[in-house]
């Protein structure tokens, strides 16, 4: 697998993991847990919709772009974007391990996402240095 395919695959894999992460959050429903957030009306706030779109759909867009674009500008953008995701993923893993009610499936999945994110950054860094 060449670098371009690997980078696209990492973005795609992170997107799939984000969707799986949300699905795992819903598992409490099957065991009688009330997962409704306090003081909510049943409408998803706009900032949550935008965040979910950027995080989940954005990773698939980045996978598509990485498979089809070249150039220093895009490589730098992708590197910065993946760095922001690294901060998001590391802080969310910390929350999952030490603040929220512990869930082993989430802890393992979020650790995997963090590893994928680091591999993505390393692959992007190599690409930025070459161009």
N, C-alpha and C positions, 0 to 999 in steps of 0.2 A: 504494500500500500504506500503510495507516495505521500508527501507532506500535505498536499492540497486535499487529498481524499481523507487523510487522517484528521485534519482540522475540521473538515465538514462533518465527519463521523462523530467527533467529540461534541460539536455543537448539537447535532441531532440526538445523540445519546443524553446530553444534559436536558434537552427538551422533553424527552420521553421520561426521564427521571423526575422532572418537575410535575408532570401529569400524574405519575405514579405516586408521588408525594401527596398530592391532593386526594387521590383515591384512598390512600392509607389513612388519611385524616377522617374519612367517612366510615371507617370500619367500626368505630364505636357505636354507630347506629344499629349494627347487627347484634350488639350485645346490650341494647337498652339504654345507652348513654344519650343524654340530651346534649347535642352539640351546638344548639342555638346559642349565639352570642348574646350576652345580656344587653338590654336596651336597644334591640334591633326591631325593625318594622317589617322585615321580609323583603325589603329592597336592598340590592347590593349597591353600596355607595360607589359613585363614579370613580373616586381615587382607587378603590379596590379593583374595579373593572380595568382601569388603565394600567395599574401595577401588574395584574394578571396577564394582560395583553402583552405588555413589554417583556415580562419575564418568560412566559410560556411561548407565545407566538414569536417573540423576538429571537428566541434560540433557533427556531425553525427557519426564520428569515435569514439569520446569520449562516446557518448550514447551507441554504440555497445560494446565498451570495458567495460564501467561501468556495463553493464548488464551481462558480462561474466567473469570479472576478480575480484579477491579479493587480499588483501595484502596491507601491509603498504606502500610499494614503489609506487604502482599505486595510492593509496589514496592520498599520498603526492603530486605526480605529478599532479593529477586531481585538488587538492586544489590550487596549484601554478598556473596551467593553468587557472583555473576559476578566480583567483585573477588578472591575466593579462587581462582577458576578462572584468573584472569589471572596470579596469582602462580605457580600450578602450571604453566601453559602457558609462561610466560616462563622459569622455571627449567628446564623440560624442553627447551625450545628451546636454551637455553645448553648443557645437557648434550650434546644432539645435535650441536651445532656444534663444541664445544671439548673434550669429554671422551670420548664414545663414538666408535667407529669411524664415520667420516663416511658418511652415506647421503643422497644428494641428494634422493631422493623424500621421505624423512622431514623433511629440512630445509625443503623447500618446503611440505609439508603443515602442519608445525608453525608455520611463519611465517603461513600462511593462517589457522590456528586462532587465532593471536595477533591478527591483524587483525580477524577476526570477533568475538573477545572484546572488543576495544577498541570496535568499533562497537556491540556489545551494551551495554557500559557507558555509552557516550554516549547511546544511545537511552533507557536506563533512567534516567540522570541527568536528562534532559529531562523524563521522566515524573514523577519524584520532585519536581522543582521546580514542576510544574504542580499537583499534587494538594494 
